[in-house]
Amino acid sequence: MSRLFIIAAPSGGGKTSLTRALVENMDNLLISVSHTTRAMRPGEKDGVNYHFISDEKFQALVKQNIFLEHAHVFGSWYGTSRDWVLSQLQHNKDVILEIDWQGAKQIRELFKEAISIFILPPSMEVLHKRLELRGQDSPSIIEKRMQAAKEECSHAPEFDYVITNDDFDTAVNDLKNIILKYR
């Protein structure tokens, strides 16, 4: 039986790095590629990291009920393709949704059996340093992300599991153990 896993974290929490490392070591586990209206960052590829689309196209897809969930985060829209996720689940693939707490709430309402995992940073100071070292955002954007992180982290108790990403290898192993528990 295939499973749907939700992984959420504040920006810089490590969810993308952790899930990439996880799927490299596990069979039949896929990461859903979300649609977004945000600009592509250096090194990203359309269709690999995200499906980059215009605001107009995104809103048209919302009206067509294409998304399982969608949310407005940091001035951009993000959404998960309903058809792709359902197709993978029907083909006995486990699917990871890398989404924010708002999307996680929507998914948990649709898929009661979904397993939700929240990734916490070891501290707000470490999170701030990670965002700076990432080199993707201006200091003012980093401050906005830090303010949002406090709100996002307050939703961690709503998730089935909470992992603190203090040591990367330990966090990947914790994620792997959760997935293996449900297989």
C-alpha positions in Angstrom: 0.0 0.0 0.0 1.4 3.4 -1.0 1.6 6.2 1.5 1.5 10.0 1.3 4.1 11.8 3.5 4.0 15.5 4.3 7.2 17.2 5.2 7.1 20.8 6.3 9.6 23.2 7.8 10.4 26.9 7.9 12.6 28.3 5.1 16.1 27.1 5.8 14.9 24.3 8.0 16.4 21.7 5.6 13.4 20.0 4.2 14.6 20.0 0.6 18.1 18.8 1.4 16.8 16.1 3.8 14.2 14.8 1.3 16.7 14.7 -1.5 19.1 12.7 0.6 16.2 10.4 1.7 15.0 9.5 -1.8 18.6 8.7 -2.9 18.6 5.9 -0.4 15.0 4.5 -0.7 13.1 2.8 -3.6 9.6 3.7 -4.6 9.7 7.1 -2.9 9.1 10.2 -5.0 9.0 13.9 -4.2 6.2 15.8 -5.7 7.3 18.8 -7.8 5.1 21.8 -6.9 3.9 24.6 -9.2 5.0 28.1 -8.2 4.8 31.6 -9.3 8.1 32.7 -7.7 11.1 33.4 -9.8 13.6 30.7 -10.5 16.7 30.8 -8.3 20.2 30.1 -9.6 20.8 26.4 -10.2 17.1 25.5 -10.3 15.5 23.9 -13.3 11.9 24.0 -14.4 10.1 20.7 -14.0 12.9 19.5 -11.6 12.8 21.9 -8.6 9.4 23.4 -9.4 7.0 24.0 -12.3 7.5 27.7 -12.7 4.4 29.4 -14.0 2.8 32.9 -14.2 0.3 34.2 -11.7 -2.4 34.1 -14.4 -1.6 30.4 -15.2 -1.6 29.5 -11.5 -5.0 31.1 -10.9 -6.4 29.4 -14.0 -5.2 26.0 -12.6 -6.8 26.9 -9.2 -10.1 27.5 -11.0 -9.8 24.1 -12.8 -9.3 22.4 -9.4 -5.9 21.0 -10.5 -4.3 21.4 -7.1 -4.7 19.1 -4.1 -3.5 22.1 -2.0 -2.2 25.6 -2.7 -1.0 28.4 -0.5 0.4 31.9 -0.8 3.8 32.1 0.8 6.3 35.0 0.8 4.4 36.7 -2.0 4.3 33.7 -4.3 1.8 30.9 -4.9 2.6 27.2 -4.5 0.5 24.2 -5.4 0.6 20.4 -5.6 -0.8 18.6 -8.7 -3.7 16.4 -7.8 -3.4 14.1 -10.9 0.3 13.5 -10.5 0.1 12.6 -6.8 -2.9 10.3 -7.2 -1.3 8.6 -10.2 1.9 7.9 -8.2 -0.1 6.5 -5.3 -2.1 4.3 -7.6 1.2 2.9 -9.0 2.3 1.9 -5.5 4.8 4.7 -5.1 5.1 6.5 -1.8 5.0 10.3 -2.3 6.6 13.1 -0.3 4.9 16.5 -0.4 7.4 19.3 0.6 4.9 21.9 1.6 4.3 24.6 4.2 2.0 24.1 7.3 -1.0 25.7 5.4 -0.8 23.1 2.6 -0.2 20.4 5.2 -3.4 21.3 6.9 -5.3 21.1 3.6 -3.8 17.7 2.7 -4.5 16.2 6.2 -8.2 17.1 5.6 -8.2 15.3 2.3 -6.0 12.4 3.2 -6.6 11.4 6.8 -4.0 8.6 6.4 -1.3 11.0 5.3 1.8 11.0 7.7 2.9 14.5 8.5 6.4 15.4 9.6 7.7 18.8 10.7 11.4 19.7 10.5 12.5 22.1 13.3 15.8 24.0 13.3 17.9 23.4 16.4 17.4 27.1 17.2 16.3 30.4 15.6 19.9 31.5 15.7 21.0 28.5 13.7 18.1 29.0 11.3 19.2 32.7 10.7 22.8 31.6 10.0 21.5 28.9 7.5 19.5 31.5 5.7 22.5 33.8 5.5 24.8 31.1 4.3 22.3 30.0 1.7 23.0 33.3 0.0 19.6 33.5 -1.8 17.9 36.3 0.0 18.6 39.9 1.0 18.9 40.8 4.7 15.4 42.2 4.7 14.0 39.0 3.1 15.9 36.9 5.7 14.3 39.0 8.5 10.8 38.4 7.0 11.6 34.6 6.8 12.7 34.6 10.4 9.4 36.3 11.5 7.5 33.8 9.5 9.5 30.9 10.9 8.3 31.7 14.4 4.7 31.4 13.2 5.5 28.2 11.2 7.2 26.5 14.1 4.2 27.1 16.3 2.3 24.7 14.1 4.8 21.8 14.7 2.6 20.2 17.3 -0.2 19.7 14.7 2.1 17.2 12.9 2.4 13.4 13.6 6.2 13.7 14.0 8.7 16.4 14.7 12.3 16.1 13.8 15.0 18.6 14.9 17.5 19.0 12.1 20.5 19.5 14.3 22.7 16.8 12.7 21.9 16.2 9.0 22.7 12.4 8.9 20.6 11.8 12.1 17.7 13.8 10.7 17.8 11.8 7.4 17.9 8.5 9.4 15.0 9.7 11.5 13.0 10.4 8.3 13.9 7.0 6.9 12.8 5.2 10.1 9.4 7.0 10.0 8.9 5.9 6.4 10.0 2.3 7.0 7.5 2.2 10.0 4.7 2.6 7.5 5.9 0.2 4.8 
